[in-house]
Amino acid sequence: MRAANDDAAPLSSSASCISHFWSSALRAKTLAPPSETAVRTNSGEGLVRRLGLFDLVLIGIGASIGAGIFVVTGTVAHDAGPGVTISFILAGASCVLNALCYAELASRFPAVVGGAYLYTYTAFNELTAFLVFAQLMLDYHIGAASIARSLASYVVTIFELIPFLKENIPSWVGHGSEEFLGAFSMNILAPILLALLTIILCRGVGESSILNSVMTTTKVVESLSTLAVADVRSDSWHFLGLFDVSVRAFPPPVVIVLFVIIVGAFKVDVSNWSPFAPNGFKEILTGATVVFFAYVGFDAVANSAEESKRPQRDLPLGIMGSLLICAALYIGVCLVLTGMVPYTALGEDAPLAEAFTSKGLKYVSVLISIGAVAGLTTTLLVGLYVQSRLYLGLGRDGLLPSLFAKVHRTRHTPIHSQVWVGIVAGILAGLFNVHVLSHILSVGSLTGYSVVSACVVALRWKDKSASQYPTRWISKRGEGITCLIVIACCGFATGLLYRFSASFIFAIVAIVIAILAVASLYFRQMYAVAPGFSCPWVPVVPAVCIFFNIFLFAQLHYEAWVRFIVLSIISVAIYAIYGQYHANPVSSSETITYHRAPAEEPQ
């Protein structure tokens, strides 16, 4: 009898662990409405509400424009040819729909950091939210590393203008060493630049009078000053006053990009656009999955919710405004770049500068290099800033150690999160080249945005109970979630069928099933009116987002699929070991103090 009890004990313990895991994994977060949001007793732990609409638009542009124009354009053009323009258009069209969903949720949850992670935690459950965070965060880390390597390459290009340094700087310093083991390429300058920018973000831009003077003298980008909004002390907020009206109205990187488009247009040889899609439309679709990451700046706007002065009004406008501006600039640059130089001759680290140099426009390439340094620095700063805020949100919720939740009392910056972000990005930037990193980009963005679209639908459901009738075999909510999963599966199946040139009949079947699932969502669910900004045509628009995002996911490089599976397994393991025991759905992320500048009136 004792032996039987001893055998039963491990089984009982194992069942208890599994039960605890699932009960924890299925927990959802409940946020108090803004009018009932509590206030921290210790005001030193809050972030600062200083971001206006113009600042939010600049953050979105700053988080996108450097990566899209100065980094991935040349990489994707090698495979897609001049069709890279279509890649940007497709990715932009998808992001416009995704941005509508993001705008609704940003307006609905204007009080706290977290972005897609927070929305998923509220609409679905804890484990799904943690998986979304992990996939998005690796995208951000890889993006920061890619941008840092390109920034290092442009910096070295500027230094090489000095006669005695020309051709005397080793390639491993900034351009990257020769590849070894098929993936590794040493770069020393990229991690150093990341370390410097991490220090700036930890200290707060307004803290450094030297940096203030340099930026005032050179008129570097306004969106960099926007970052100071989140990171300065209230007694040193004089930074924006150092910029004149013209700089606020026209950030230099945007001016430089417009100048590049205008000057480059006169050097376009239309014969370079033929063939427009040398490797077929499939490579254009694959390119769209890579350049998708170039639009993630609107996610940065959503993650600035806690520091926005009027979040319910300004967040949706900031998201859509920054996205549309970036899309227009991307399309113009792609047409000019592929028209000036044959796509096979484009460089990967500094494609714009090399293209203008090849046309004898050395002065333009110098200007591009200077603009690229400013633009990429801004993009990198915004990216590192957003990543630290996401870690801050998970630290507050207990899914990561509380160290990540600490905010400096005087500088109001999450220093520990910021340092960790810099270390991870620095390691990736120092070891891997841009081409290899680009192959595993956009996994987190495509999956994360799909979940965000599903969140819009789930949060609009009027019937959110477990089961409306005792006799129902599935609740209304369960039925809706099943439809959302079916739409995603159909999108992936259609993408695979197209990728492998299967019979179009099978693709039509998958599309019909997806349409039936959308019809079920539309006719069998009741939807409430969203507070604030409302995404139009729910559930149709979110369903189209999910289908198209997962269709693009199926076009990703094989390395990206491996990354998705491996990271998901690691994330579940981390959650099982740490997250499920420390998470607190009713966390301090709901109770934030909002500090304003002394001269500002409450909005």
TAVENQUI-V22883 format. One record per run of one state. SS is the DSSP state (H for helix, E for strand, - for the rest). FROM is the first residue (numbers start at 1). LEN is the number of residues. If there is no record, write none. Layout:
BEGIN
SS|FROM|LEN, SS|FROM|LEN
END
This chain:
BEGIN
-|1|1, H|2|24, -|26|8, H|34|3, -|37|6, H|43|3, -|46|2, E|48|1, -|49|2, E|51|1, -|52|1, H|53|56, -|109|7, H|116|8, -|124|2, H|126|34, -|160|11, H|171|4, -|175|5, E|180|1, -|181|3, E|184|1, -|185|3, H|188|16, -|204|1, H|205|3, -|208|1, H|209|10, -|219|3, H|222|10, -|232|2, H|234|3, -|237|3, H|240|3, -|243|2, H|245|5, -|250|2, H|252|14, -|266|4, H|270|4, -|274|7, H|281|15, -|296|1, H|297|6, -|303|2, H|305|3, E|308|1, -|309|2, H|311|30, -|341|2, H|343|3, -|346|5, H|351|8, -|359|3, H|362|36, -|398|4, H|402|4, -|406|9, H|415|17, E|432|1, -|433|1, H|434|6, -|440|3, H|443|18, E|461|1, -|462|14, H|476|24, -|500|4, H|504|21, -|525|2, E|527|1, -|528|12, H|540|14, -|554|4, H|558|25, -|583|5, H|588|3, -|591|4, E|595|1, -|596|8
END
